[in-house]
Amino acid sequence: MYGWIWRHLPGNTYVRSLLSALLIMGAVFLLFQYVFPWAEPLLPFNNVTVDDGGGAGGG
């Protein structure tokens, strides 16, 4: 997949590297601005339960 993207970017190696960096930054921006905030309420990471049942390391 990465080879396909690299072959289809215009320009020489320097331009392709710059465009690749811009594509990566754009993807990260979209993930942090739109995808992760949308998915956060759907994830169970805020449902933390502390149990005082004595497990490992209990005295």
Number of C-alpha atoms within 10 A of each C-alpha: 5 8 7 8 10 14 10 10 14 10 11 8 11 9 12 17 14 11 16 16 12 12 12 12 12 12 12 12 12 12 13 12 11 10 12 11 11 11 9 11 10 8 8 8 8 8 6 7 6 5 7 7 7 8 8 6 5 7 5
